[in-house]
């Protein structure tokens, strides 16, 4: 099997891929065509069916596995498939594991590290809350470990939510060694909980798309509600601690225009915002640079809000 990441302009494509997205559209001249996003475990690739009613295009839907025949062209600096033929495939023709993007890091090891950090907390209420979520609630833990951290922006793969959460928590733990003013137990608890709402905001793979509740509320509000629900199960959970924890979650995007209902009012909320932003942008750069073999200027990136340049190695 040839993976999507390995194609370059001028290549011929003739492989089975997952149809992640399909949408009918019309050109400026009124001619119908279809936008398709193909997916395998290495990523996604845009495709266009310019003649959707030709004999070579079989009927198919989103999340079908399809055999695609076409040519790789370049459009606005990115590869794209000009589709000539499509056939919907049957079970047995493909291995589903080849089509789900997965973290390069071992999920079991990352989960073990997360539990070690939970065990290191001194505050009994923080530790109980995290144990109820990540240890005792096996259904949640399994979902958390297999979820992505985003639909497309960063960590959009199986294990991505766990990988991102662990990285943010480790950054926060480091901050505590450099800035004694930070309350470690509060900050690390907030770090581990800051994106738990994404387990409800995004649907499971292979769909990995926004749910109804995700569109209506968003992961920040959902996560705050989830923490409240768990805290209610712990007798005597301090109201002040719960309020501070929820504030950190509600403010972790830093600015109102970035989706945070509140701006950071606690130093721990500010630290969490920095850690979250750092890991998200470093992963965005990583995925961008690993996804291209080019050097020099790569064009404008919406997440990074900059025209990005790949540095040359001397």
Backbone bond lengths (Angstrom), bond angles and torsions (degrees), N, CA, C in turn:
res aa  C-N    CA-C-N  psi(-1)  N-CA   C-N-CA  omega(-1)  CA-C   N-CA-C  phi
1 X - - - 1.466 - - 1.528 110.01 -
2 X 1.314 116.19 134.99 1.460 120.50 175.70 1.523 108.21 -96.90
3 X 1.346 115.82 125.86 1.451 120.50 -176.78 1.533 111.39 -82.50
4 X 1.323 114.71 153.18 1.457 120.73 -175.55 1.530 112.47 -58.97
5 X 1.318 116.68 -35.20 1.464 119.78 -177.38 1.523 112.86 -65.27
6 X 1.342 116.56 -17.86 1.467 120.43 -174.50 1.519 113.79 -91.88
7 X 1.321 117.67 -3.86 1.463 119.39 -179.05 1.519 111.36 -80.36
8 X 1.328 114.57 148.32 1.459 121.15 175.23 1.521 108.91 -137.62
9 X 1.305 116.39 165.46 1.461 121.56 -177.74 1.528 110.82 -54.76
10 X 1.321 115.72 133.37 1.454 120.93 179.17 1.516 113.96 98.42
11 X 1.341 117.54 -13.03 1.465 121.02 179.69 1.529 110.61 -73.09
12 X 1.318 114.41 156.64 1.467 121.90 172.60 1.522 107.40 -102.59
13 X 1.327 117.52 134.48 1.457 121.68 -179.34 1.521 109.40 -109.21
14 X 1.324 116.15 133.04 1.465 122.20 177.23 1.523 107.71 -154.36
15 X 1.355 116.03 77.79 1.458 121.83 -174.24 1.524 109.60 -147.71
16 X 1.337 114.94 170.55 1.464 121.81 174.83 1.526 109.08 -96.46
17 X 1.340 116.80 130.98 1.455 121.86 177.22 1.525 109.72 -138.16
18 X 1.312 115.14 164.77 1.454 121.11 174.86 1.522 109.32 -83.72
19 X 1.330 116.80 133.39 1.460 120.74 173.29 1.526 107.51 -84.13
20 X 1.311 116.89 102.51 1.469 121.43 -178.82 1.526 111.52 -78.74
21 X 1.342 116.08 -29.33 1.471 119.82 -174.47 1.522 109.12 -153.96
22 X 1.326 116.07 142.88 1.466 121.56 176.95 1.523 108.40 -146.11
23 X 1.329 116.09 132.06 1.466 120.16 -179.16 1.524 109.83 -150.19
24 X 1.317 115.72 130.79 1.460 120.58 176.74 1.527 109.77 -79.09
25 X 1.329 115.62 145.56 1.464 121.08 -179.47 1.524 108.84 -147.84
26 X 1.325 115.88 176.75 1.459 121.88 -178.93 1.529 108.43 -134.92
27 X 1.329 116.90 136.81 1.458 120.89 177.61 1.530 110.22 -73.75
28 X 1.322 116.30 172.84 1.460 120.71 178.21 1.526 111.68 -60.64
29 X 1.323 115.09 -26.42 1.462 119.88 179.98 1.525 113.01 -88.88
30 X 1.347 115.79 4.95 1.455 119.92 177.82 1.515 115.36 84.74
31 X 1.315 117.37 11.77 1.459 120.81 179.80 1.525 110.19 -89.17
32 X 1.334 118.41 129.26 1.469 120.22 -179.12 1.533 112.06 -73.20
33 X 1.338 114.87 145.21 1.466 121.43 173.23 1.516 107.38 -150.26
34 X 1.334 117.03 175.68 1.464 120.43 -179.29 1.521 111.22 -129.73
35 X 1.328 114.37 134.15 1.463 121.44 171.91 1.524 108.78 -90.77
36 X 1.315 116.78 131.39 1.464 121.96 -179.59 1.520 108.85 -133.87
37 X 1.324 116.69 141.58 1.459 120.81 171.19 1.520 108.00 -114.74
38 X 1.329 116.27 121.12 1.454 122.33 177.31 1.518 109.63 -92.19
39 X 1.330 116.99 149.09 1.466 120.54 -178.53 1.518 110.95 -139.58
40 X 1.324 115.52 141.36 1.468 122.63 163.05 1.520 106.43 -138.85
41 X 1.310 118.01 -172.01 1.462 119.71 -173.71 1.524 113.50 -69.88
42 X 1.337 117.33 -11.19 1.468 120.30 179.25 1.519 112.83 -93.82
43 X 1.332 117.11 -8.42 1.451 118.59 179.43 1.512 112.66 143.67
44 X 1.330 115.85 -155.34 1.463 121.86 -176.78 1.520 110.26 -128.34
45 X 1.335 114.88 163.48 1.462 121.07 178.69 1.529 108.20 -148.61
46 X 1.332 116.32 130.52 1.460 120.99 177.90 1.521 110.33 -71.32
47 X 1.329 115.46 145.36 1.464 121.13 177.53 1.520 109.24 -139.59
48 X 1.315 115.92 150.19 1.463 121.95 178.90 1.527 108.83 -126.93
49 X 1.345 115.30 132.36 1.465 121.81 173.24 1.518 106.13 -107.97
50 X 1.323 116.57 100.76 1.455 120.40 -173.78 1.530 112.53 -80.41
51 X 1.337 116.38 -17.87 1.469 120.41 178.71 1.533 108.65 -130.09
52 X 1.345 117.83 72.66 1.463 121.46 -171.22 1.528 114.71 -66.80
53 X 1.329 118.38 -13.44 1.470 120.59 -177.39 1.528 112.57 -104.46
54 X 1.325 116.72 10.44 1.463 119.18 178.43 1.525 110.29 -73.00
55 X 1.320 116.44 161.78 1.469 121.84 -176.06 1.525 112.02 -65.19
56 X 1.305 117.07 -23.22 1.459 120.04 -176.74 1.516 114.53 -83.88
57 X 1.324 117.93 -3.46 1.464 122.04 -178.67 1.523 108.95 -106.87
58 X 1.339 116.26 103.85 1.462 120.24 177.72 1.538 110.24 -78.14
59 X 1.310 115.85 158.60 1.463 120.83 178.46 1.525 110.02 -69.54
60 X 1.325 116.89 136.22 1.467 121.81 178.93 1.515 108.44 -155.50
61 X 1.341 115.88 164.37 1.456 121.97 -178.78 1.519 111.13 -129.55
62 X 1.324 115.53 169.54 1.461 121.31 173.22 1.529 109.70 -56.79
63 X 1.326 115.86 138.46 1.469 126.40 -179.01 1.527 113.17 76.30
64 X 1.327 117.46 7.65 1.468 120.23 169.02 1.516 109.14 -80.96
65 X 1.333 115.82 153.31 1.456 121.10 170.60 1.526 106.93 -93.32
66 X 1.329 115.96 127.76 1.456 120.46 -173.45 1.525 111.15 -130.85
67 X 1.327 115.31 142.61 1.458 120.37 171.48 1.516 107.78 -87.35
68 X 1.313 116.53 123.81 1.459 122.30 -174.44 1.524 109.95 -113.92
69 X 1.306 116.02 130.55 1.463 122.00 173.84 1.522 107.29 -122.48
70 X 1.319 116.32 128.13 1.454 119.68 -178.41 1.512 111.66 179.99
71 X 1.321 115.41 -167.71 1.462 121.94 -177.30 1.526 110.46 -119.99
72 X 1.322 115.99 143.89 1.459 121.48 176.94 1.518 108.40 -89.32
73 X 1.323 115.46 121.47 1.461 121.49 178.13 1.521 108.28 -121.51
74 X 1.310 115.35 171.18 1.468 120.32 178.03 1.518 109.05 -110.81
75 X 1.344 115.36 133.13 1.462 121.04 177.61 1.517 108.42 -136.80
76 X 1.310 115.91 118.79 1.469 122.67 -178.44 1.524 111.85 52.13
77 X 1.322 115.73 41.23 1.456 122.04 175.32 1.507 116.33 82.81
78 X 1.346 117.67 1.07 1.467 120.72 -179.34 1.532 109.61 -123.18
79 X 1.341 114.98 150.73 1.462 119.76 178.31 1.525 110.82 -72.84
80 X 1.313 115.08 148.36 1.455 122.33 -178.34 1.521 108.04 -151.60
81 X 1.333 117.06 148.73 1.459 121.07 -179.06 1.526 110.18 -97.58
82 X 1.325 115.39 126.61 1.455 121.57 170.53 1.526 106.16 -94.04
83 X 1.341 116.68 100.38 1.459 122.13 -169.24 1.532 111.52 -78.57
84 X 1.342 115.01 132.86 1.458 121.66 177.03 1.530 111.84 -106.03
85 X 1.333 115.90 -39.77 1.464 120.33 -178.61 1.528 109.55 -142.19
86 X 1.342 116.99 148.68 1.470 122.50 175.86 1.524 108.53 -142.51
87 X 1.334 113.96 137.20 1.469 120.74 175.96 1.514 109.37 -131.88
88 X 1.348 116.73 129.66 1.459 119.62 176.18 1.523 108.74 -74.41
89 X 1.347 115.71 133.38 1.463 121.14 -174.81 1.528 111.48 -98.24
90 X 1.318 115.84 159.28 1.456 122.95 179.73 1.521 110.33 -104.55
91 X 1.346 117.19 158.82 1.455 121.29 176.18 1.524 109.66 -56.08
92 X 1.326 115.94 140.70 1.453 120.86 -177.55 1.514 112.80 101.63
93 X 1.334 115.94 -18.13 1.466 119.79 178.45 1.524 111.88 -88.33
94 X 1.330 117.13 -9.36 1.455 120.41 -174.53 1.522 109.94 -148.15
95 X 1.326 115.38 157.57 1.459 122.53 174.84 1.530 107.33 -104.68
96 X 1.344 118.66 110.50 1.471 120.63 -176.09 1.528 113.85 -53.43
97 X 1.330 117.67 -29.67 1.470 120.88 -178.49 1.526 112.07 -63.14
98 X 1.327 117.33 -23.66 1.460 120.86 -179.36 1.530 112.35 -74.51
99 X 1.330 116.69 -9.41 1.456 119.52 -171.01 1.525 113.93 -115.13
100 X 1.324 116.77 3.38 1.454 120.43 177.38 1.525 109.30 -108.28
101 X 1.329 117.67 120.78 1.464 119.67 176.69 1.524 109.99 -66.10
102 X 1.321 117.28 130.75 1.466 122.18 -174.44 1.526 109.60 -127.14
103 X 1.324 116.42 145.84 1.460 121.62 176.39 1.526 111.08 -55.40
104 X 1.319 115.80 141.51 1.461 120.54 176.44 1.526 111.53 -73.98
105 X 1.327 116.04 -13.94 1.458 120.92 -179.90 1.521 110.25 -94.68
106 X 1.329 116.64 153.11 1.465 121.82 -178.08 1.532 109.97 -71.13
107 X 1.327 116.15 119.77 1.469 120.74 -176.16 1.521 111.26 -64.08
108 X 1.332 117.67 -40.83 1.459 121.20 179.19 1.519 112.44 -62.05
109 X 1.326 116.66 -41.62 1.466 120.16 178.96 1.523 111.47 -66.90
110 X 1.332 116.45 -41.33 1.470 119.36 178.63 1.525 110.74 -63.01
111 X 1.322 116.55 -41.73 1.465 120.44 179.60 1.536 109.86 -63.69
112 X 1.326 117.22 -38.60 1.462 121.25 176.92 1.518 112.08 -62.81
113 X 1.335 116.45 -39.78 1.468 120.14 177.97 1.522 111.54 -66.13
114 X 1.336 115.60 -37.34 1.462 119.43 178.13 1.527 110.46 -63.21
115 X 1.328 117.03 -42.78 1.465 120.60 179.09 1.526 111.36 -65.72
116 X 1.318 118.26 -34.62 1.463 121.15 176.43 1.527 111.12 -63.88
117 X 1.317 116.77 -39.62 1.457 120.38 177.62 1.521 110.90 -66.34
118 X 1.330 116.50 -37.96 1.468 119.72 176.40 1.525 110.17 -60.96
119 X 1.330 116.77 -45.32 1.465 121.79 -178.44 1.525 112.24 -65.08
120 X 1.339 117.12 -21.20 1.469 120.14 -177.22 1.529 112.88 -81.25
121 X 1.333 117.67 -9.32 1.463 120.29 -177.60 1.531 111.04 -75.48
122 X 1.312 116.15 143.10 1.466 121.58 -178.41 1.524 112.07 -93.18
123 X 1.322 117.51 -32.58 1.460 120.18 -178.05 1.530 109.71 -70.09
124 X 1.329 118.29 119.36 1.470 120.18 -175.08 1.528 113.50 -64.73
125 X 1.327 117.26 -31.58 1.460 120.00 -179.44 1.530 111.10 -71.74
126 X 1.323 116.38 -42.00 1.467 119.81 176.32 1.517 110.45 -62.03
127 X 1.321 115.32 -45.37 1.475 119.44 -178.21 1.526 111.09 -64.71
128 X 1.341 117.52 -42.52 1.459 120.30 178.61 1.520 111.80 -62.71
129 X 1.335 116.97 -41.99 1.457 120.28 -179.64 1.529 110.93 -61.07
130 X 1.324 116.45 -45.53 1.459 120.60 -178.80 1.528 111.88 -69.14
131 X 1.329 116.41 -37.27 1.464 119.08 178.53 1.526 111.21 -66.16
132 X 1.333 116.70 -38.16 1.465 119.47 178.07 1.522 110.80 -63.28
133 X 1.315 116.38 -38.57 1.455 120.78 -178.95 1.528 112.04 -75.34
134 X 1.320 115.98 -59.20 1.457 121.31 -166.69 1.526 114.90 -91.10
135 X 1.324 118.20 -14.04 1.463 120.71 -177.04 1.530 111.64 -117.09
136 X 1.318 116.35 -55.04 1.471 119.82 -175.12 1.525 113.02 -74.83
137 X 1.313 117.36 -35.48 1.466 120.93 179.06 1.527 108.47 -86.80
138 X 1.333 115.55 87.80 1.465 120.13 -174.01 1.524 112.74 -65.66
139 X 1.321 116.85 -34.56 1.469 119.62 178.55 1.522 110.84 -64.01
140 X 1.352 115.68 -44.20 1.456 119.01 178.37 1.525 110.56 -64.93
141 X 1.337 116.92 -44.94 1.465 120.68 -178.03 1.524 110.94 -58.74
142 X 1.332 116.32 -42.68 1.466 119.85 179.57 1.523 110.96 -64.26
143 X 1.318 115.89 -43.68 1.459 120.39 179.42 1.520 110.82 -64.92
144 X 1.330 116.43 -42.61 1.463 121.47 179.62 1.527 110.69 -60.34
145 X 1.325 116.62 -44.10 1.474 120.95 -176.77 1.522 112.59 -70.17
146 X 1.329 117.48 -21.63 1.464 120.40 -176.61 1.527 113.42 -108.21
147 X 1.331 116.45 5.53 1.460 120.12 -179.46 1.523 111.23 -90.57
148 X 1.324 114.78 162.74 1.460 120.35 173.25 1.525 108.84 -94.91
149 X 1.329 115.74 165.80 1.461 119.71 177.78 1.524 111.80 -93.95
150 X 1.327 116.71 -7.96 1.463 120.34 -179.40 1.521 109.55 -165.82
151 X 1.308 115.22 162.58 1.465 119.74 176.79 1.520 110.29 -72.04
152 X 1.341 116.89 -46.24 1.463 119.48 -177.30 1.527 113.97 -141.40
153 X 1.331 118.83 -22.86 1.464 120.49 -165.20 1.529 113.06 -71.25
154 X 1.314 118.55 -56.06 1.466 121.40 179.41 1.521 109.30 -153.08
155 X 1.323 116.75 149.23 1.463 122.48 -179.57 1.533 111.93 53.33
156 X 1.336 115.78 39.52 1.458 119.88 -178.58 1.511 112.59 -87.19
157 X 1.333 116.76 56.63 1.463 121.10 -176.93 1.516 110.08 -148.02
158 X 1.328 116.60 165.24 1.468 121.79 177.88 1.528 108.38 -58.25
159 X 1.322 116.42 127.14 1.466 120.60 -176.48 1.511 113.12 87.83
160 X 1.336 116.99 -2.37 1.464 120.26 -177.06 1.514 113.37 -66.43
161 X 1.329 117.09 -37.25 1.464 120.10 179.35 1.523 110.86 -66.58
162 X 1.310 116.79 -42.20 1.465 120.94 177.16 1.526 110.67 -64.78
163 X 1.341 117.18 -45.59 1.464 120.98 -178.96 1.524 110.86 -60.97
164 X 1.325 116.84 -46.26 1.464 120.82 179.75 1.527 111.03 -64.58
165 X 1.327 117.37 -45.26 1.470 120.99 -179.01 1.516 111.28 -61.66
166 X 1.331 116.54 -43.14 1.462 120.02 179.66 1.529 110.81 -64.35
167 X 1.331 117.19 -42.16 1.464 120.39 179.32 1.519 111.41 -63.08
168 X 1.334 116.63 -44.43 1.462 120.62 179.06 1.530 110.48 -62.84
169 X 1.324 116.71 -41.79 1.468 120.67 -179.86 1.519 111.33 -64.53
170 X 1.326 116.94 -40.35 1.470 120.50 178.44 1.529 111.14 -65.96
171 X 1.335 116.75 -39.43 1.461 119.79 176.15 1.521 110.43 -62.15
172 X 1.322 116.53 -43.07 1.471 120.49 178.70 1.528 111.29 -63.85
173 X 1.325 116.10 -38.55 1.460 120.00 178.00 1.529 110.32 -62.69
174 X 1.340 116.19 -39.24 1.464 120.11 176.42 1.527 111.02 -65.42
175 X 1.328 117.10 -42.81 1.459 120.18 178.11 1.529 110.95 -54.40
176 X 1.333 116.07 -38.16 1.470 120.19 -177.96 1.520 112.49 -64.56
177 X 1.331 116.28 -29.12 1.474 119.30 178.11 1.528 111.30 -75.81
178 X 1.318 117.00 -23.45 1.461 121.26 -176.80 1.526 112.56 -97.41
179 X 1.339 116.21 -25.56 1.461 120.68 -176.41 1.526 109.04 -129.87
180 X 1.325 116.50 90.10 1.476 121.04 -175.89 1.524 114.15 -59.33
181 X 1.322 117.61 -16.43 1.465 120.30 179.59 1.529 111.70 -65.03
182 X 1.323 116.61 -21.83 1.470 120.89 -177.65 1.525 111.57 -74.46
183 X 1.320 116.25 136.86 1.462 121.76 173.60 1.529 108.04 -85.59
184 X 1.323 115.89 106.85 1.468 120.94 -171.65 1.526 112.55 -59.37
185 X 1.321 117.37 -46.48 1.459 119.68 -175.82 1.527 111.66 -63.05
186 X 1.326 116.85 -42.43 1.462 120.79 178.23 1.527 110.41 -64.35
187 X 1.334 116.79 -47.27 1.457 120.92 -175.63 1.528 111.77 -65.36
188 X 1.321 117.22 -45.62 1.470 119.39 -178.55 1.525 111.85 -68.92
189 X 1.330 116.40 -35.26 1.470 118.83 176.13 1.521 110.17 -64.10
190 X 1.325 116.67 -43.60 1.462 120.79 178.02 1.521 111.01 -64.09
191 X 1.326 116.08 -39.43 1.471 120.01 179.83 1.524 111.25 -62.40
192 X 1.336 116.50 -42.88 1.462 119.53 -179.31 1.519 112.49 -71.27
193 X 1.323 116.66 -23.28 1.475 120.76 -177.61 1.527 113.68 -102.05
194 X 1.326 118.09 -6.52 1.461 119.26 -167.58 1.529 113.48 -62.03
195 X 1.336 117.77 -29.61 1.459 120.35 -177.82 1.529 113.46 -118.07
196 X 1.321 118.55 16.79 1.474 119.04 -177.30 1.528 111.48 -62.42
197 X 1.335 116.32 -23.61 1.455 119.80 178.59 1.520 113.14 -64.13
198 X 1.328 116.99 -17.55 1.462 119.78 179.41 1.529 112.29 -68.99
199 X 1.324 117.15 -18.66 1.468 119.08 175.38 1.523 111.22 -66.94
200 X 1.344 116.81 -19.48 1.462 121.51 176.63 1.528 112.13 -109.56
201 X 1.326 116.27 -22.94 1.464 120.10 -179.88 1.521 111.49 -71.85
202 X 1.345 116.28 -35.59 1.462 121.75 -177.23 1.520 110.34 -113.53
203 X 1.313 115.93 141.96 1.465 120.88 177.41 1.528 109.75 -77.95
204 X 1.336 117.75 160.02 1.473 121.18 -179.37 1.534 111.22 -64.84
205 X 1.322 116.04 162.13 1.452 121.19 173.06 1.525 109.27 -67.47
206 X 1.335 119.39 151.76 1.466 126.23 7.41 1.530 115.27 -83.66
207 X 1.340 117.64 -5.83 1.462 119.08 -176.89 1.520 111.26 -67.48
208 X 1.335 117.46 -54.84 1.469 122.70 178.60 1.532 111.39 46.84
209 X 1.327 115.97 55.76 1.463 120.90 -178.71 1.528 108.92 -129.59
210 X 1.316 116.89 168.76 1.448 120.79 -177.19 1.529 111.43 -69.41
211 X 1.319 115.48 133.09 1.457 121.61 176.79 1.525 109.07 -83.40
212 X 1.329 116.00 172.38 1.462 119.42 177.20 1.525 110.74 -60.87
213 X 1.342 117.10 -46.83 1.461 120.13 -178.95 1.522 110.41 -68.26
214 X 1.344 116.45 -30.05 1.461 119.83 176.69 1.515 111.98 -65.54
215 X 1.323 115.81 -42.08 1.464 120.00 177.86 1.522 111.86 -69.20
216 X 1.337 116.97 -35.21 1.461 120.65 -176.12 1.532 112.50 -76.20
217 X 1.333 117.24 -40.11 1.466 120.62 -173.48 1.525 113.86 -114.91
218 X 1.334 117.92 -39.69 1.456 120.88 -175.57 1.516 111.51 86.17
219 X 1.338 115.98 156.71 1.466 120.05 -171.71 1.523 113.44 -68.37
220 X 1.334 118.05 -24.71 1.468 119.68 -178.04 1.530 110.46 -67.81
221 X 1.316 116.62 -49.64 1.462 120.87 178.72 1.529 110.28 -67.20
222 X 1.328 116.96 -42.90 1.468 120.83 179.29 1.532 110.58 -58.76
223 X 1.317 116.62 -44.47 1.466 121.00 -179.28 1.519 112.16 -63.33
224 X 1.332 116.76 -40.27 1.464 120.78 177.68 1.521 110.54 -61.94
225 X 1.337 116.61 -41.39 1.462 120.43 178.54 1.529 111.26 -65.93
226 X 1.325 116.77 -39.29 1.466 120.67 -179.83 1.528 110.82 -62.94
227 X 1.322 116.72 -41.95 1.465 120.73 179.06 1.525 110.29 -64.01
228 X 1.332 116.90 -40.97 1.465 119.90 177.46 1.524 111.31 -60.92
229 X 1.329 116.10 -42.47 1.463 120.70 -179.06 1.525 111.56 -62.61
230 X 1.318 117.09 -40.57 1.468 120.16 179.91 1.524 110.43 -71.47
231 X 1.335 117.18 -40.85 1.464 120.77 -179.17 1.524 111.33 -60.53
232 X 1.333 116.95 -32.93 1.469 120.61 179.05 1.523 111.97 -63.96
233 X 1.324 117.33 -22.14 1.456 121.59 -179.10 1.526 112.37 -83.04
234 X 1.341 116.91 -6.45 1.462 121.78 -176.38 1.530 108.79 -108.44
235 X 1.341 118.70 110.54 1.463 121.36 -178.32 1.530 111.81 -57.00
236 X 1.327 115.55 131.29 1.456 120.53 175.03 1.510 115.34 77.58
237 X 1.328 118.38 12.90 1.472 119.14 -179.27 1.529 108.76 -58.81
238 X 1.336 117.63 122.82 1.467 120.87 -173.92 1.527 112.43 -62.55
239 X 1.323 116.27 130.75 1.462 121.17 -179.14 1.529 111.53 -63.51
240 X 1.332 116.14 -37.06 1.464 119.46 -179.93 1.525 110.89 -65.38
241 X 1.325 116.95 -44.23 1.459 121.32 178.50 1.526 110.71 -61.49
242 X 1.333 116.85 -42.83 1.454 120.60 179.74 1.522 110.68 -63.30
243 X 1.325 116.63 -42.03 1.461 120.29 178.94 1.519 111.87 -62.83
244 X 1.336 116.82 -41.84 1.465 120.44 179.25 1.524 111.09 -67.50
245 X 1.307 116.65 -39.73 1.462 121.18 179.76 1.535 110.58 -64.30
246 X 1.330 115.32 -46.19 1.465 119.61 179.41 1.534 110.91 -64.77
247 X 1.339 116.77 -36.93 1.466 119.16 177.93 1.531 110.92 -61.05
248 X 1.322 116.25 -43.20 1.472 119.96 179.23 1.533 110.90 -59.22
249 X 1.324 116.31 -41.48 1.468 120.35 178.95 1.527 110.33 -66.95
250 X 1.334 116.52 -46.01 1.460 121.01 -177.11 1.529 112.41 -67.09
251 X 1.325 117.66 -23.71 1.469 121.26 -175.72 1.520 113.32 -105.85
252 X 1.342 118.13 7.10 1.474 117.61 -168.15 1.528 114.11 -72.91
253 X 1.337 119.42 -11.60 1.464 120.00 172.73 1.521 112.08 -87.58
254 X 1.314 116.83 -5.81 1.457 121.42 168.87 1.507 116.97 85.90
255 X 1.321 117.38 -43.93 1.459 121.52 -175.54 1.527 110.61 -127.74
256 X 1.328 116.10 149.28 1.460 120.74 179.73 1.530 111.16 -60.48
257 X 1.336 116.50 -38.10 1.463 119.95 -177.78 1.530 112.30 -71.57
258 X 1.331 117.31 -13.12 1.465 121.07 176.47 1.517 112.11 -97.78
259 X 1.332 116.87 8.60 1.457 120.32 173.57 1.509 116.28 104.22
260 X 1.326 117.88 -2.31 1.463 119.69 178.95 1.529 110.31 -80.27
261 X 1.332 118.04 126.78 1.468 120.28 175.89 1.527 112.73 -64.91
262 X 1.331 115.85 -24.41 1.467 121.65 179.38 1.523 109.74 -134.69
263 X 1.335 115.62 148.49 1.462 120.48 170.73 1.525 108.62 -86.71
264 X 1.336 118.59 152.16 1.466 120.47 -176.96 1.531 112.74 -57.67
265 X 1.340 115.13 126.71 1.461 121.64 176.29 1.519 110.94 -114.62
266 X 1.334 116.63 -11.37 1.466 122.95 177.56 1.521 108.84 -112.43
267 X 1.307 116.29 148.00 1.462 119.45 178.75 1.524 110.62 -62.72
268 X 1.327 117.07 -32.44 1.471 119.91 177.64 1.537 110.92 -67.43
269 X 1.327 116.95 -36.05 1.464 120.34 177.39 1.524 110.49 -66.05
270 X 1.332 116.54 -38.73 1.466 120.74 177.71 1.528 110.42 -64.78
271 X 1.322 116.16 -43.71 1.467 120.21 179.49 1.528 111.00 -63.11
272 X 1.321 116.69 -41.50 1.461 120.48 179.22 1.526 110.45 -63.54
273 X 1.317 117.31 -40.93 1.463 120.99 177.63 1.526 111.28 -59.74
274 X 1.338 116.26 -44.25 1.464 120.10 179.06 1.530 111.40 -63.04
275 X 1.329 116.81 -44.73 1.462 120.96 -178.71 1.518 111.54 -64.84
276 X 1.337 116.30 -43.19 1.456 120.79 179.26 1.520 111.04 -63.20
277 X 1.316 116.38 -44.83 1.458 121.68 -179.28 1.521 111.39 -65.67
278 X 1.328 116.27 -40.96 1.456 120.62 179.11 1.522 111.42 -60.81
279 X 1.332 116.75 -50.76 1.464 119.17 -176.93 1.522 111.46 -66.44
280 X 1.323 117.62 -40.35 1.466 120.66 -179.93 1.526 110.76 -61.91
281 X 1.324 117.58 -44.84 1.463 119.98 -177.07 1.528 112.32 -74.91
282 X 1.317 118.31 -35.17 1.461 119.78 176.33 1.525 110.94 -65.93
283 X 1.337 116.94 -38.36 1.462 119.96 177.11 1.529 110.44 -68.92
284 X 1.318 117.50 -37.84 1.466 120.62 177.22 1.518 110.55 -60.66
285 X 1.330 116.41 -45.86 1.465 120.64 176.29 1.534 110.54 -61.06
286 X 1.330 116.23 -44.52 1.462 120.63 -178.52 1.519 111.49 -59.56
287 X 1.329 116.67 -49.24 1.461 120.49 -178.87 1.527 111.31 -65.17
288 X 1.331 116.11 -37.03 1.461 120.44 179.97 1.527 111.12 -66.43
289 X 1.322 116.85 -47.33 1.456 120.71 -176.26 1.525 112.09 -72.94
290 X 1.339 116.46 -35.16 1.464 118.93 178.12 1.527 111.61 -73.02
291 X 1.322 116.35 -21.46 1.460 120.16 -177.64 1.516 113.73 -86.92
292 X 1.330 117.20 -0.95 1.463 120.01 178.91 1.515 109.31 -134.75
293 X 1.301 115.57 142.60 1.460 119.87 176.40 1.508 111.13 -95.54
294 X 1.329 116.18 6.74 1.454 120.88 -175.72 1.528 111.68 -85.85
295 X 1.326 115.11 160.50 1.457 121.55 171.33 1.523 107.42 -121.34
296 X 1.323 115.66 168.09 1.454 119.51 -178.39 1.512 111.27 88.57
297 X 1.309 116.46 -158.35 1.459 122.00 -175.08 1.520 110.96 -76.72
298 X 1.343 115.94 131.14 1.459 121.56 -175.26 1.522 113.30 -106.76
299 X 1.329 117.46 -4.61 1.457 120.74 179.63 1.518 112.23 104.36
300 X 1.320 115.37 176.84 1.467 121.95 -176.24 1.524 110.51 -77.45
301 X 1.338 116.23 135.09 1.462 122.32 176.23 1.526 108.17 -115.46
302 X 1.344 115.83 123.88 1.465 120.72 -174.97 1.522 111.73 -63.66
303 X 1.335 117.43 -42.08 1.464 120.93 -178.34 1.526 110.80 -64.17
304 X 1.330 116.89 -41.56 1.455 121.40 -176.64 1.527 112.25 -87.08
305 X 1.347 115.76 -12.36 1.461 122.32 179.10 1.521 111.38 54.06
306 X 1.335 114.81 43.99 1.457 119.22 -176.76 1.522 110.21 -158.50
307 X 1.307 115.84 153.73 1.464 122.63 168.71 1.523 106.33 -76.82
308 X 1.320 117.92 115.09 1.468 122.28 -167.66 1.533 110.37 -93.82
309 X 1.324 115.15 141.26 1.468 121.06 179.36 1.520 109.51 -121.52
310 X 1.325 116.27 132.98 1.462 122.11 173.71 1.521 108.16 -88.55
311 X 1.332 116.86 121.02 1.460 120.59 -176.94 1.523 111.10 -72.76
312 X 1.287 116.04 147.00 1.466 122.26 177.67 1.513 109.38 -89.62
313 X 1.325 116.26 138.18 1.458 120.61 177.48 1.527 109.16 -87.47
314 X 1.341 116.15 130.95 1.460 120.26 179.08 1.519 111.43 -80.89
